[in-house]
Amino acid sequence: MVAAIGAAIVLIANTALTGLQLGGIQVGPVVGSAADPNFVPAGAPIGQIGSDPGDPDDPWSAAAPPGGVILQTPGPTAGPNATGTLRIPIPKNVPTGPRRVAIQAGHWKSDEAPDELRRLIPQTGAEWEGVTELEINLDIAQRVGVILNSKGIAVDILPVTIPVGYVADAFVALHADSDGVGVNSGFKMAHGARRGPYEDSLLSDIKDAFGAATGLDYDATHVTRDMSGYFAFNWTRFQHAVAAHTPAVILEMGYVSNDGDRALMLDKPELLATAIADGVMKFLSDTPRSKIFGQDLVVPAFPSRPPRPSAIP
């Protein structure tokens, strides 16, 4: 009898760890975050939160990123408008070895964007007097990569399409802007919402280094929602986005439409690249990998919204 009970306990324990084979189908195991009853798997909806900026009549629901999330509902003492939180597990593919950084060249290979990013396919970036934003972005991105490589950093130069749930110690998207008239000047930066706690530091380190090296003013007035909601770090909307743990920022390096900004980006790309690399290195020096990926992220959940009324009575 004792032996039978012992065998049953071993079977239960093994099933929890390895799963059970039933009729040729593997069942389980159910362990870790996925065992939580509030676990939402990758791509599943976690709350309707807005409308497509390009189509206000098309509301959309936030989706769980690769790795899923755990929806934590408000406690019994929470107020009537409380929305709870989302717990995002530590990625399973945290980099090992040298620090890893991604530099995205804005608009590069936009024609290869996946279906969920199909609206980006016709976008080729700003252009002014025969100079394209894309050529500036790619040139400086590659220069940043060479500089960081020389310092022992593993670098991925990425196009428009981000690997699903991309994980790195830092991600920087490079762009250049145009105001269409040639008046605006300066650089600007942003990061997304509902992400890790280290993005302010990444933004600040690059901002300080870039501003000091280039002499350009910081153009806070024209930081847009398109920047803060940039697709590459918008994990709530796209699967082809960097993981929420990956510190990620977008840098608009200057205005292609401004004669002075354009000349700086074309004539002194190494200066800009060195400044960006210096900012990244400062961030990496101050922010060890063990901090970035040390624990699950807990971010505010999304407010629930009632379904849109039907046009048909």
C-alpha positions as CSV (number, residue, x, y, z in Angstrom):
1,M,0.0,0.0,0.0
2,V,2.8,2.4,1.0
3,A,4.7,1.5,-2.2
4,A,1.6,2.2,-4.3
5,I,1.0,5.6,-2.7
6,G,4.7,6.5,-3.2
7,A,4.5,5.5,-6.9
8,A,1.4,7.7,-7.3
9,I,3.1,10.7,-5.7
10,V,6.1,10.3,-8.1
11,L,3.7,10.0,-11.1
12,I,1.9,13.2,-10.1
13,A,5.2,15.1,-9.5
14,N,6.6,13.9,-12.9
15,T,3.4,14.8,-14.7
16,A,3.6,18.4,-13.3
17,L,7.1,18.7,-14.6
18,T,7.0,16.8,-17.8
19,G,3.3,16.4,-18.8
20,L,1.4,13.3,-19.6
21,Q,1.1,11.2,-22.8
22,L,-2.5,10.4,-23.6
23,G,-3.3,8.6,-26.8
24,G,-0.3,10.0,-28.6
25,I,-1.0,13.6,-27.4
26,Q,1.3,15.3,-24.9
27,V,-0.7,17.0,-22.1
28,G,1.1,19.5,-20.0
29,P,3.3,20.3,-18.2
30,V,1.5,23.3,-16.6
31,V,4.1,25.1,-14.6
32,G,5.3,28.7,-14.2
33,S,3.4,31.7,-15.4
34,A,1.2,29.7,-17.8
35,A,-0.3,27.8,-14.8
36,D,-1.8,31.1,-13.5
37,P,-5.6,31.2,-14.2
38,N,-5.2,34.8,-15.3
39,F,-2.5,34.0,-17.8
40,V,-3.1,35.5,-21.3
41,P,-1.1,33.8,-24.0
42,A,0.8,35.6,-26.8
43,G,-1.5,37.4,-29.2
44,A,-4.7,37.0,-27.2
45,P,-6.7,40.2,-26.3
46,I,-6.1,41.8,-23.0
47,G,-8.5,44.8,-23.3
48,Q,-9.9,47.2,-25.8
49,I,-8.0,50.4,-25.4
50,G,-8.2,52.6,-28.5
51,S,-8.7,53.3,-32.1
52,D,-6.3,52.9,-35.0
53,P,-4.7,56.4,-35.5
54,G,-5.0,55.9,-39.2
55,D,-8.6,54.8,-39.0
56,P,-10.5,56.2,-36.0
57,D,-13.5,54.2,-36.8
58,D,-11.6,50.9,-36.3
59,P,-11.2,50.3,-32.5
60,W,-8.6,47.7,-31.5
61,S,-7.8,45.5,-28.5
62,A,-4.4,45.3,-26.9
63,A,-2.8,41.9,-27.3
64,A,-0.4,39.9,-25.0
65,P,3.2,39.9,-26.2
66,P,5.3,36.8,-26.9
67,G,5.6,35.0,-23.5
68,G,2.1,36.2,-22.5
69,V,1.0,38.3,-19.5
70,I,-0.8,37.7,-16.3
71,L,-3.8,39.9,-15.8
72,Q,-4.0,41.0,-12.1
73,T,-7.4,42.3,-11.2
74,P,-7.9,45.0,-8.6
75,G,-8.3,43.9,-5.0
76,P,-11.5,44.2,-3.0
77,T,-10.5,47.6,-1.6
78,A,-9.8,49.1,-5.0
79,G,-11.8,52.0,-6.2
80,P,-14.6,51.7,-8.8
81,N,-12.3,52.9,-11.7
82,A,-9.3,50.6,-10.9
83,T,-8.1,48.6,-13.8
84,G,-5.6,46.3,-12.2
85,T,-2.1,45.5,-13.6
86,L,-0.4,43.3,-16.1
87,R,2.6,41.2,-15.0
88,I,5.0,40.4,-17.8
89,P,7.2,37.5,-17.2
90,I,11.0,37.7,-17.6
91,P,11.8,36.7,-21.2
92,K,13.0,33.1,-21.6
93,N,15.6,34.2,-24.2
94,V,17.5,36.8,-22.2
95,P,20.9,37.3,-23.9
96,T,24.0,35.8,-22.5
97,G,27.6,36.7,-23.1
98,P,28.5,40.2,-24.5
99,R,25.9,43.0,-24.0
100,R,23.6,43.2,-27.0
101,V,22.2,46.3,-28.6
102,A,19.9,46.8,-31.6
103,I,20.1,49.9,-33.8
104,Q,17.1,50.2,-36.1
105,A,17.6,52.1,-39.4
106,G,14.2,53.8,-39.8
107,H,12.3,52.9,-43.0
108,W,14.9,50.4,-44.1
109,K,13.3,47.5,-46.0
110,S,9.8,48.7,-45.4
111,D,8.7,46.8,-48.4
112,E,9.4,43.6,-46.4
113,A,7.1,44.4,-43.5
114,P,4.8,41.6,-42.3
115,D,1.1,41.8,-42.7
116,E,0.5,43.4,-39.2
117,L,2.7,46.3,-40.3
118,R,1.4,46.5,-43.8
119,R,0.6,50.2,-43.4
120,L,4.3,50.9,-43.2
121,I,5.1,49.4,-46.6
122,P,4.6,52.6,-48.6
123,Q,6.4,54.7,-46.1
124,T,9.9,55.6,-47.2
125,G,10.6,58.5,-44.9
126,A,11.3,62.2,-45.3
127,E,13.0,63.6,-48.4
128,W,14.4,67.0,-49.1
129,E,16.3,68.3,-52.2
130,G,17.1,64.8,-53.2
131,V,18.3,63.6,-49.8
132,T,16.3,60.8,-48.2
133,E,15.9,60.1,-44.5
134,L,16.5,56.4,-45.2
135,E,20.0,57.0,-46.5
136,I,20.9,59.1,-43.4
137,N,19.3,56.6,-41.0
138,L,21.1,53.6,-42.5
139,D,24.5,55.3,-42.8
140,I,24.5,56.4,-39.2
141,A,23.1,53.2,-37.9
142,Q,25.9,51.2,-39.5
143,R,28.5,53.6,-38.1
144,V,27.0,53.2,-34.6
145,G,27.2,49.5,-35.0
146,V,30.9,49.6,-35.9
147,I,31.7,51.8,-32.9
148,L,29.8,49.6,-30.5
149,N,31.4,46.5,-32.0
150,S,34.8,47.9,-31.3
151,K,33.9,48.2,-27.7
152,G,32.9,44.6,-27.4
153,I,29.1,45.0,-27.8
154,A,27.1,42.6,-30.0
155,V,25.1,44.7,-32.4
156,D,22.1,44.0,-34.6
157,I,21.3,46.5,-37.3
158,L,17.6,46.0,-37.8
159,P,15.3,47.1,-40.6
160,V,11.6,48.0,-40.2
161,T,10.7,44.4,-39.3
162,I,11.6,43.6,-35.7
163,P,12.0,40.0,-34.8
164,V,8.9,38.9,-32.7
165,G,9.5,39.8,-29.1
166,Y,13.1,40.9,-29.7
167,V,15.2,40.9,-26.6
168,A,18.4,43.0,-26.0
169,D,20.1,45.2,-23.5
170,A,19.0,48.3,-25.5
171,F,17.2,49.2,-28.7
172,V,17.5,52.6,-30.5
173,A,15.5,53.5,-33.6
174,L,17.1,56.1,-35.7
175,H,15.0,58.5,-37.8
176,A,15.2,62.1,-39.2
177,D,12.2,64.4,-39.6
178,S,10.8,67.0,-42.0
179,D,8.4,69.9,-41.3
180,G,7.8,70.4,-45.0
181,V,8.9,74.0,-44.9
182,G,12.5,74.1,-43.6
183,V,11.8,76.0,-40.4
184,N,12.1,73.5,-37.6
185,S,15.5,72.4,-36.3
186,G,16.7,70.1,-33.5
187,F,16.5,66.5,-32.4
188,K,13.8,64.8,-30.3
189,M,13.3,61.5,-28.5
190,A,10.6,59.3,-27.0
191,H,9.9,55.9,-25.5
192,G,6.7,54.0,-25.1
193,A,4.4,53.4,-22.2
194,R,3.8,50.1,-20.2
195,R,7.4,49.1,-20.5
196,G,10.4,48.6,-18.2
197,P,11.8,51.1,-15.7
198,Y,15.1,51.9,-17.5
199,E,14.0,53.7,-20.6
200,D,14.1,57.1,-19.0
201,S,17.8,56.4,-18.3
202,L,18.5,55.3,-21.9
203,L,16.7,58.3,-23.3
204,S,18.5,60.7,-21.0
205,D,22.0,59.2,-21.6
206,I,21.6,59.4,-25.4
207,K,20.0,62.9,-25.2
208,D,22.8,64.3,-23.2
209,A,25.6,62.9,-25.4
210,F,23.8,63.8,-28.6
211,G,23.0,67.3,-27.6
212,A,26.5,68.0,-26.3
213,A,28.2,66.6,-29.4
214,T,26.0,68.1,-32.1
215,G,25.1,71.4,-30.6
216,L,21.5,70.9,-31.7
217,D,18.7,72.0,-29.5
218,Y,16.3,69.5,-28.1
219,D,12.9,69.9,-29.8
220,A,10.5,68.9,-27.1
221,T,7.7,70.8,-28.7
222,H,7.4,68.4,-31.6
223,V,7.6,65.1,-29.8
224,T,4.5,63.4,-31.2
225,R,2.2,60.5,-30.3
226,D,3.5,58.7,-33.3
227,M,6.9,58.7,-31.5
228,S,5.7,57.6,-28.1
229,G,3.5,55.0,-29.8
230,Y,6.2,53.9,-32.2
231,F,5.4,50.4,-33.5
232,A,8.8,48.9,-32.6
233,F,8.1,49.2,-28.9
234,N,4.4,49.0,-29.0
235,W,4.0,45.4,-27.7
236,T,0.3,45.9,-27.0
237,R,-0.4,46.3,-30.7
238,F,2.2,44.3,-32.5
239,Q,4.0,41.0,-32.1
240,H,6.9,42.3,-34.3
241,A,8.0,44.6,-31.5
242,V,10.8,44.6,-28.9
243,A,10.0,42.8,-25.6
244,A,8.7,45.0,-22.9
245,H,11.8,44.3,-20.8
246,T,14.1,45.6,-23.6
247,P,14.8,49.3,-23.0
248,A,13.8,51.0,-26.2
249,V,13.8,54.6,-27.5
250,I,13.4,56.5,-30.8
251,L,15.7,59.3,-31.8
252,E,14.8,61.8,-34.5
253,M,18.4,63.0,-35.2
254,G,17.4,66.3,-36.9
255,Y,15.3,67.7,-39.7
256,V,16.1,66.7,-43.3
257,S,14.2,69.8,-44.3
258,N,16.5,72.2,-42.4
259,D,19.6,73.2,-44.2
260,G,21.8,73.2,-41.1
261,D,20.5,69.9,-39.6
262,R,20.7,68.2,-43.0
263,A,24.3,69.4,-43.5
264,L,25.2,68.1,-40.1
265,M,23.7,64.6,-40.7
266,L,25.3,64.4,-44.2
267,D,28.7,65.9,-43.5
268,K,29.4,64.7,-40.0
269,P,27.7,61.3,-39.6
270,E,30.6,60.0,-37.6
271,L,30.1,62.7,-35.0
272,L,26.4,61.8,-34.6
273,A,27.2,58.1,-34.5
274,T,29.9,58.5,-31.9
275,A,27.5,60.6,-29.7
276,I,24.8,57.9,-30.0
277,A,27.3,55.1,-29.2
278,D,28.6,57.1,-26.2
279,G,25.1,57.5,-24.8
280,V,24.4,53.8,-25.2
281,M,27.7,52.9,-23.5
282,K,26.9,55.2,-20.6
283,F,23.5,53.4,-20.2
284,L,25.1,49.9,-20.4
285,S,27.7,50.9,-17.9
286,D,25.2,52.2,-15.4
287,T,22.5,49.5,-16.0
288,P,23.7,45.9,-15.7
289,R,21.8,43.1,-17.4
290,S,20.9,41.7,-14.1
291,K,18.8,44.8,-13.4
292,I,17.1,45.0,-16.8
293,F,16.0,41.3,-16.6
294,G,16.0,40.8,-12.9
295,Q,12.2,40.5,-12.3
296,D,8.8,40.4,-14.0
297,L,7.5,43.8,-15.1
298,V,4.2,45.0,-13.5
299,V,2.5,47.7,-15.6
300,P,-1.0,49.3,-15.5
301,A,-3.6,47.3,-17.2
302,F,-5.9,48.8,-19.8
303,P,-9.3,50.3,-19.0
304,S,-12.1,48.2,-20.2
305,R,-14.4,49.8,-22.8
306,P,-17.9,48.9,-23.8
307,P,-18.4,47.5,-27.3
308,R,-19.0,50.1,-30.0
309,P,-22.7,50.5,-30.7
310,S,-23.9,48.8,-33.8
311,A,-25.0,50.9,-36.7
312,I,-27.9,48.5,-37.1
313,P,-30.7,48.9,-34.5
